Amino acid sequence: MKNTVLRAVLLSSSLLAASALFGGQALAKTLVYCSEANPETFNPAIGTADSTMDAAAKTIFNRLVEFKPGTTEVGPALAESWDVSPDGKTYTFHLRKGVKFQSNEHFTPTRDFNADDVLYTFNRQRDANNPYHKLGGGAYEYFNALGMGSLIDKIEKVDDNTVRFTLTAPNVTFLAGIALDYLSILSLEQTEKMVAAGTPELIDSAPVGTGPFALEAYVPDSQIRYAANKDYWRGAPKIDTLVFAITPEPTTRVERIKANECQVAAPPPPSAVAELKADPDINVLDLKGQNIGVLGFNVEHKPLDDVRVRMALAKALDRKAIVEAVYSGAGSVAGSVVPPAQIGAVTDAGIDYDPDGARKLLKEAGHESDIKISLWAMPVSRPYNPNAKRMAEMIQADWAAVGVKSEIVSFEWGEYLKRTAAGEHDAFLLGGSSDNGDPDNMLSYLLSCDGVKGGSNRSRWCDKDFEKLLDDGRVAADPKQRAEIYGKAQEILKHEVPVAPIAHSVVAIPVRKSVLNYVLDPFGRQNFAAVDMAE
């Protein structure tokens, strides 16, 4: 209760401060979003969590191309048009002119966005010899996992407003790939000035972008405050102040949105959805079929390097009971890591509940009763797993029933991601929401060989046959052929079990009816650029 009161006081203070920013004018509009976690950083290039992308990529920045609101269709953004060569290997982007970067107390831009910023954003991630590659730790998890480094042969500045990408091979996922949040365009000029001033950390903690809102203040575990970017190239946002009220506890988010302390909230507990739908002042928007919650196994740690042990641990799980208890009717048992709405998704993970079969496999592997492993569980609710602690406890009990001892481990969210990326865990709970609606996205991020190096493949499993299928899927243009390729890739996962798919969830986003023009993002991200508030 004490923490709840403290958060409420801080939130009220932020709203008063926001009002003061606009001279107390009655027409100043503030929207509060109850978010689920702190961002890891405000630099999308080095972040991975949805909380980071919501707080940074969708709010402060833009990309060359972006998904049209509410769709999976790629449209113009900082690139107003592009040409593709007949062989599908060369993309020439024509950049939008007159786009201005934001300014803050540490930096004021002297020029508009141009080709130099595009080259910097991409080359910083792809080139280990780039002078800025190691800034912020130099771990570009998304870039590495999705194979952008090997896909892009070269990037050329044709002139200030034209950039040419040459690929090593045609790739049907390229445009959707560069629309992803981690390729938000950063300011080269800010980076140069912050590095020269000896304060490179400000690139990640006090960034400037071309997006709809400028970062004003951040109090970890409490709030993030933004002001509308009046020079936004798409037109100034209709709300003057945006506040992220960081509210990790799902039930507290429910209380806050019902009390109008926030107007949009991250997913509530599934058990609270009916209550929210009954509230006459709240709309509950549903998003289905674009995520996966998994139990993963670190194959570099014994005895998890033995596929028989991994299969046994997967078969020991009563996934149906887990999904019923954790998702409360808002989830379904997963047949694959590929969400069911995507091409090539399969429905049978090959790990039906079979405790006797699990015991037999453990005995065959020489581990009838001697296994003790760590089971890592996220500290925050996620769209794909609303209660990792409860799920971990049920997995722990299922494993104990077949003679496997486990210890549940957790850390603060940013630390959890960092440590699992480094491979400190044995087994882990995680998952993800699709970034672009293509099966390559989830398969590559979670399980590619490049993802082992980048840290996104927390199973640390690398299979050459699987990797070849990923490569084939990126080149094939025919949807039927791609579906067959991804079906074969999922067959490999079924036999190798680097992860045990648990559930696909239905994500609920509560929005107060005073919020206008809110569009549900098909990938579960938050974008407030076009939102307005009723008078």
Secondary structure, 3 states (H helix, E strand, C coil): CHHHHHHHHHHHHHHHHHHHHCCCCCCCCEEEEEECCCCCCCCHHHCCCHHHHHHHHCCCCCCCEEECCCCCCEEECCEEEEEECCCCCEEEEEECCCCCCCCECCECCCCCCCHHHHHHHHHHHHCCCCCCCCHHHCCCHHHHHCCHHHHEEEEEEEECCEEEEEECCCCCCHHHHHCCHHHCCCCHHHHHHHHHCCCCCHHHHCCCCCCCEEEEEEECCCEEEEEECCCCCCCCCCCCEEEEEECCCHHHHHHHHHCCCCCEECCCCHHHHHHHHCCCCEEEEEEECCEEEEEEECCCCCCCCCHHHHHHHHHCCCHHHHHHHHHCCCEEECCCCCCCCCCCCCCCCCCCCCHHHHHHHHHHCCCCCCCEEEEECCCCCECCECCHHHHHHHHHHHHHCCCCEEEEECCCHHHHHHHHHCCCCCEEEEEEECCCCCHHHHHHHHHCHHHHHHCCCCCCCCCHHHHHHHHHHHHCCCHHHHHHHHHHHHHHHHHHCCEEEEEEEEEEEEEECCEECCCCCCCCCCCCCCCEECC
